[in-house]
Amino acid sequence: MRPIPCSRDMDFGQSNLFGYIEDLQELTIIERPVRRSLKTPEEIERLTVDEELNDIERALYLLSSGQDVQGTSVVANLPVLMRQNPAETLRRVLPKIREVLHVAGVEMQLTAAVSFLTVLQDESVSIHTYSHSFLHIILQNLEHRDAGVSNAWLETLLAVIEALPKETIRHEILNPLVSKAQISQTLQSRLVSCKIMGKLANKFEAHIVKREILPLVKSLCQDVEYEVRTCMCRQLEHVAQGIGTELTKTVVLPELVELARDEGSSVRLAAFETLVNLLDMFDSDDRRQTVLPLVKSFCEKSFKADESILVSLSFHLGKLCNGLYGIFTPEQHLRFLEFYKKLCTLGLQQENGHNDNQLQLQTLEQEKKYISVRKNCAYNFPAMIVFVDPKNFHLELYSIFFCLCHDPEVTVRYTMAISFYEVAKLLNSSVCTIQKELVTLLQDESLEVLDALVGHLPEILELMINGGENSGSESKLLSIPDLIPALTTAEQRAATSLKWRTHEKLLQKYACLPQIISSDQIYYRFLHRMLAIILTNNVLPVQKAAARTLCVYLRYNRKQEQRHEVIQKLIEQLGQGKSYWNRLRFLDTCEFIMELFSKSFFCKYFFLPVLELTHDPVANVRIKLCYLLPKVKSTLKIPTDKHLLQQLELCIRKLLCQEKDKDVLTIVKRTVLELDRMDISLDAFQKRFYENDLLDQEKERQEHLLLEMFLSSKNLSAPLKSSGSLLICQEQLEKEKQQNEGRSANVNDKIFEKKRRDNKPSSVLVKSMTLSSGNSSGASTGKEDKKSKLVRSQSFNTQALHPKYNNIDKCSNKSSATGYTSSLSGMGKSCMLSFSDDSFRTRSTGNSGNATFSSSSSLISSRNSFNSTDQKNNGNKESQSRKMSIKNRKSNS
């Protein structure tokens, strides 16, 4: 139908007028079904129920005079009625439901089966009451003419049997089952009897099963209908578990042998699968004399007369081969291995000279079956490695592994990608033989294959690096020359697809790369790519995954210049970016940095850029910053970071006094209350923060070690280029940790006690002595400590600290912070704020219009000459740093 033009464009000529009339008629036809779907007043009247009726009365009314949909809703609501009023429901509603179910439709029957099961699971009534009230209704509907309804009631009955006592099962189910299983009964009745007997075999003792159930089992195994024989054959596994090993050998095994030779293909298939599942119950003689000949017969016939069993045989072949491994002769072992190899390439051979239509149709019909066979072979590949022994993998199975990894069907390659990690674990030292296939699957055109492989990618790469005959880290990297291009290609394909979850998963797993390849390779091939994803990708989970992985790369980067370059880009392109979205991602990145890095690292590089965002023009950025402020404050250590604490207090004060957005102001007040309850850790270890301090110290030691490795390699002009740089670093950390393990605890305890006794300016130096106690001698420690403090003080000069942090205007004539931790007095319009190190509290002085700052830890800070210069915020920053460094030198001397 063409669109109707506007009135000024309409041509009312005779030819066009008929076209418009046809369009209007089409619109009328479209509207007719809508009108027909509306209810007439009579129908609405019939569907109306008196609101004054209670639940029981309403249910009875709807079951008696309502429509089917209303009756179905009552049946669906039966569990609720049973919980609210079980006695009245059983007395009045359930008999009515039983009456209605005789003439109910399929939908109500299915709903009733589910509701009856729910009542049992809810335990609204005792099992005795349930069996008395509900069991008869279930048994009456088992033989419903609709197969779906019958199966639904059967599932409910099988669940009920688990809870019923033995006597009830015997009288209500087992005794009637004898007559229901007779050949004179309907096919549906006999099928139901087969499934019930499989369930009952585990409810009674072996002698009862032998006397009352096994005769019925034998009878149904010989039934004239192949559906009954198939169904009973699949229940023989449950029967065998109920009667034990001896009766299984004498009763069940002969029946399986006979059913395995049945004329019906479905019966033979069921017999084969049951035989495989019962393999553990047979001894070596039974396996050698009975099971093995049957399996060989199935394998021989599968390519000729009985292709119906081929898919099942390929699925169970791994279990069969390992289950019969002890009785195989070398010839039989080789025969089954060749049979597996043949199945792995089934359907891939191209026959020449057969192009007639009948052959093509036959090939199309068998294509799905052959794909399923190869998929099952891929599933069984780890089991076949165990079968041939991993030492013989390259000789016996590598060619098949290559074919399966390059199979034209995605499902086959997907299965190989899932099982790749298991294969790598089994090969152990020979894992280097499958490196090319790893690269192949990483470069696979299907993202499903890539997604399956990435799940265990860190473990696989670790096995690749640690396994093999070569022990040198450089040789390990060179053994996978195409790994890095394959990884970058995989990420680019995931990025250009619409499957962002696969991309997110890939980026998360790439965080393992510092354990695998060198720092320089990560920097040039992956790190900048992560930054580009954060800046350009539109999916938030992907951006967060890239941000965390980038932080991991930065964490293990060994070159100071590269670190500073990345930090500068994060601050400039994210923290100071034009898009508010980038600034939000900067806060996410800072959260990851606080998780992965030491507190001193965050304070040195990111503390002040984070505080700059308190002046962000976008409210959402300020809100996110407020939520982050408690974590930001937790990175501070007093008295070393007292000047940073003052900057934080100034920013909070500015927000409280000048924030105009009511949502932001509400969150700021809530954040202030949370900050008020926080405690700040001191330089020395405290018992409250002992574990966190140890973890932070370990992070800081690793950062110092990476920096020392860089400086030493730079001085020697021979930087480490191997992929094992991080591994070497970790080995040094472990060695250092073992050397200092015995004395670090004692040193920390002594320092803690000394902190409590001494109130001298030299307390600042204790931390530097603690951190460097296990790294070098006493003389070198002092020099490095002074140097690090000088660098630290200079870094605050050179960082992106906005000038407004030095001269933040004092807020006056504001009363935003009143009402939750403050009291105003005196002038009334003055904003009197006082912030402590451990808390943020507002109070009025009554005489001054300026906000004053006082510290709960003022005793500590006043004793520290390092922090004395921080009280003067209007001085030159460079002169402050010089004064601090001079005072540090004096205190060290």
Secondary structure, 3 states (H helix, E strand, C coil): CCCCCCHHHCCCCHHHHHHHHHHHHHHHHHHHHHHHCCCCHHHHHHHCCCCCCCHHHHHHHHHHHCCHHHHHHHHHCHHHHHHHCHHHHHHHHHHHHHHHHCCCCHHHHHHHHHHHHHHHHHCCCCHHHHHHHCHHHHHHCCCCCCHHHHHHHHHHHHHHHHHCCHHHHHHHHHHHHHHHCCCCCCHHHHHHHHHHHHHHCCCCCHHHHHHHHHHHHHHHHCCCCHHHHHHHHHHHHHHHHHHHHHHHHHHHHHHHHHHHCCCCHHHHHHHHHHHHHCHHHCCHHHHHHHHHHHHHHHHHHHCCCCHHHHHHHHHHHHHHHHHCHHHCCHHHHHHHHHHHHHHHCCCCCCCCCCCCHHHHHHHHHHHHHHHHHHHHHHHCHHHHHHHHCHHHHHHHCHHHHHHHHCCCCHHHHHHHHHHHHHHHHHHHHHHHHHHHHHHHHHCCCCHHHHHHHHCCHHHHHHHHHHCCCCCCHHHHHHCCCCHHHHHHHHHHHHHHCCCHHHHHHHHHHHHHHHHCCCHHHHHHHHHHHHHHHHHHCCCHHHHHHHHHHHHHHHHCCCCHHHHHHHHHHHHHHHHCCCCHHHHHHHHHHHHHHHHHCCHHHHHHHCHHHHHHHHHCCCHHHHHHHHHHHHHHHHCCEECCCHHHHHHHHHHHHHHHHHCCCHHHHHHHHHHHHHHHCCCCEECCCCCCCHHHHHHHHHHHHHHHHHHHHHHHHHHHCCCCCCCCHHHHHHHHHHHHHHHHHHHHHHHHHHHHHHHHHCCCCCHHHHHHHHHCCCCCCHHHHHHHHHHHHHHHHHHHHHCCCCHHHCCCCCCCCCCCCCCCCCCCCCCCCCCCCEECCCCEECCCCCCCCCCCCCCCCHHHHHHCHHHHHHHCCCCCHHHHHHHHHHHHHHHHC
